[in-house]
Amino acid sequence: MNAPIQAFKGAAIRAMIYAKVNTALEGGMQTLDEMLAKHLLTPEQHHDISAWTRWAKTPEGILNMPPHLWRALELASVLVDFDGEASSA
């Protein structure tokens, strides 16, 4: 895949994830809790992501989350959406 397309996809995924994290913050961490309940995040990942978002407080701060937490959150986000689509099908 060429670099600009890959960079665009990465940016789009990060924007989607940020929107989910922001929604989770506004909704009392419901989305992150759902990811934990479905075993899409480990308890440690859930704790670290929750702590990071509380500490960062701004969109820019949240987007600076460490890469290992982003990867975990991106994968969990895709899987929780997949699970939701499968349940409604």
Secondary structure, DSSP 8 states (H G I E B T S, - for coil): --HHHHHHHHHHHHHHHHHHHHHHHHTTTHHHHHHHHTTSS-HHHHHHHHHHHHHH-SHHHHHT--HHHHHHHHHHHHHHHHHHHHHH-
